[in-house]
C-alpha cells in the first residue's frame, strides 16, 4: 500500500486533512486543512505533498472508517471557487472498452464498416503508447462540468429530471493543480464513478457531450505516487440491501490502450487548461458498465466501487432530480 490523503470534517464540523501512511494509520495534517492549500504550499516550497505535510509534527490519529460511517469524509479535492475546478475525461482508452460502445452504434453503421468508436479505439491500440518523449494518438475527450458537479463519498449522485438513464462508470481519475508558471502538477489518483446517461448516448453518438454533463463521485482518498500498472477492482449495484449486479473491472496502463502520459499531454496541450490556480480532475475511462449487460438502474440503487491499492470503497446512492422548466428572459 502507498501513502494517501483524505479530506474530512472533524468532530466539531471543521475541515481537516489526514495523511494515511503505508501501514494504514491516518493522522491529521497540521500544515494545511485542505489538499489544495497543501499542494500550493508544496509547489511554492519545491517539496512533494508528503514532504509538505510532514515538515512539522502530525496531529492526532484519525479514524477514517468511523468518519466514513458518519458521512464526514469529503471528496479528496475541491476548490474554494467551484468554477476553477474542471472535470474532463477520455473514453475508449481501455482494452475491451470499444465493445460496449460499438454495440450502441453498430446499427447506425454498415455491417462491413467499423464504427467511429471502433476506429477511435484502434487508433489508441496502434498509437496510444508512444515512446518516451513522443506524442501518441489523440484520444476521445469530453467535458463533464466544474466543481459543482463533484460528489464525495456517501453523497447521492443525482440524475437530472430530463435524463434517460443514470449509469455508473468505475474509473480512476487523475487530480492536478496548475502551478504559477502554468505547469500541471499531478497530485495523485482517486477512485471515481464517472456517472453518465448511456441511453441518451445510444440514441445518437453526437449526444455524447450531453450524456456526460452529469455529476461525478470521487473516492475517499487521493493516492500519491505512480498508479500501479494493473488496478483490479469490483463494481456492484445494491438494491434493497441485495447485490443485483456485480462485475470486476480493470484499469492501469497494463489494461489500457493509451499511456496515462499520452492522455495527460492531449488534455494539457491546450493553454486554456493550464490556467494557474485551477484544479483538474480527469477521468481515464473504463471497459465495465452495467448498461452494457442490459441492466437498468433505479432511484435508490447504491453504486459500490472498490479496488486495490485504494483502502476505502466509494459508495453513492442514485437519486432523481425533480422536473424544473428553464425559462430564458430577454433584457
Secondary structure, DSSP 8 states (H G I E B T S, - for coil): ---EEEEEE-TTS-EEEEEE-TTS-EEE-SS-SSHHHHHHHHHHHT--HHHHHTSS----EE-HHHHHHTT-B--S---SSGGGEEEEE--S-BTTHHHHHHHHHGGGS-TTS--HHHHHHHHHHHHSS--TT--------EEEEEGGGEE-TTS-EEE-TT-S--B--EEEEEEEEE-TTS-EEEEEEEEEE--B-HHHHHH-GGGHHHHH-S-EEE-SEEE-S---S-EEEEEEEEETTEEEEEEEEEESGGGBSS-HHHHHHHHHTSGGG--TT-EEEEE---S--SGGGT----TT-EEEEEEET-SS-EEEEEEE-----------
